Amino acid sequence: MSVERGGEDADLAHPWLRRVLRAFGGEQALGRAASLSLRDAGHGFDAFGMHADFVALGDWMTSPLYDRWFRVRSVDAHHIPATGPAILAANHSGTLPWDAMMLWADVYRNTSPRRSPRPVADYFVPSLPFVGTLFARAGVVGGSRGNVRRLLEQGDMLMLFPEGTVGIGKPWSERYRLQEWRQGHCELALRFGAPVVPVAIVGAEEQMPQLAQIPVGRWFDSPIPHVPIPATPLPLPARFHILYGAPLAFHERFASTAADDPDVVAACAEEVRVAVADLIARGLAERRGVFA
């Protein structure tokens, strides 16, 4: 039987981590994690390996980027559902997933009660040594049907990028043009009664231009499809603008059985894609410059 409780009440499985965070100014991050509800079996971890201390670590690590480097501007975060299952569907770009980190931080900071969205990673991410475990501790889950079904059934919020790795690998000439838009998020929304919140992230396209890709997946049978070669060793301080659209409640317009109808799923996915594209256009029109 799982127990839902806050971060400070969780079993101190990682007291050393809390000591490190306090020593390096992470008190605020620990305070935010204390208000996070976590479903666990009495040992501090949830069924997917997330632990409040590591959520605090992720918060502390992303804070300088969020506050001072990318200077994230959050627009209409009130559209994020306060409770219940939900799916955030966002554009994806930038060579490395800095956009995913900033979206996670933005949702985590701007929800009350506090919600830590569950980023759904491509199939190969959980298999990465060290990184896969660290991501799991902070809340990342592998994109299997069983994982997402369990999370939505228990009322969690998923963070999905329908463009997948193609989005972060797009060439400079394709910036802010949505790539192939996968439809699985709408099947999930219909099947499990979760509203879809369209999200646009503006700024990530310019923060780390890509020179080339090394197709390691094809050459070495690696789970990683390609290794990007960025034009800069570190991300540029482009300002991020994260814009949220009104939730699309497809489950209120269609029965759950519509999840098995490919035409309905495709139509819903197209509606989400158009909403994201409109938000991108709005963000580009509203910003004063790449670094402003």
C-alpha positions, 0 to 999 in steps of 0.5 A: 500500500502506498503512502502519500506524504511530503518531502520532509516527512519522507524517510531520510534515505539521503541525509548526506544529500540534504547536508550538501544542499544546506551547505551550498545554499539549497535551503529554499529548494529543500523548503519547496520539496517539503511541500511536495506530495510523494506516493511511496511505500514508507521509504521515501521513493515512489514506485518509479524511483523519485525521491523528494531529496533528488527533486530538491537537488534538481531544483537547486541545480536548475535555479541559477539557469532558470533565474540568471542564465535563461531568465525564464519568463513564464506566461499564463501558468494558471492554465496548469491544472492544480490537481488530477491527471494532465499532459503538458505537450511542448515543442522541443529544440536546442541540441540538448534538453535544456528546454525540458529542464526549464519547463520542469522548473517552471511548472514546479515553481508555479503550481500550488499545491506544488506539482513536479511534472513527470518528464517522459523520456525516450526509450534509451534514457533509462538505460544510460549509466548513472544519468538514467538513475539520477533522472529517475530519482528526480522524476523522469520516467521511460516512455513505456505504455505501462509507465504512463498508464500508471502515472495518469491513473494515479493523477500525475502530470506528464511532460511530453515532447511530441517531436521527440529527439527529432525536435532537438536535432533539427537544423538551424534553418528549421528553427521554430518549425514543428517537426513530425508531431507524434499522436500518442499524447492524445490517445493517452488523454482520451483513454485516461481522461487527462486534459492536454495543456499546449506549451510553447518554449521560445529561446531554446532554438538559439541557445545552442546551435548545432553544427552536426550529428554523429549517428552513433546509433547506426554505427555502434548499435547504441541506444543513443540515436546520435551525438550532437556537435554544438557550435558553442561549448556552453549554452548561450544566455538566450532568454526563455519564454514559456507560454501555456495555452488553455487546457484541451479537454478532449475527454469531455468531447469524446468517449474514452473508446475514441482512443482506439479511433485513429481518426479522432486521435489524429484530429486531436493531435493536430489541434494540439499542434496548431495550439503549440504553433500559435503559442510559438508565434505569440512568443516570437512576436512578444519577445524584444530580442533573443537575449532580451 
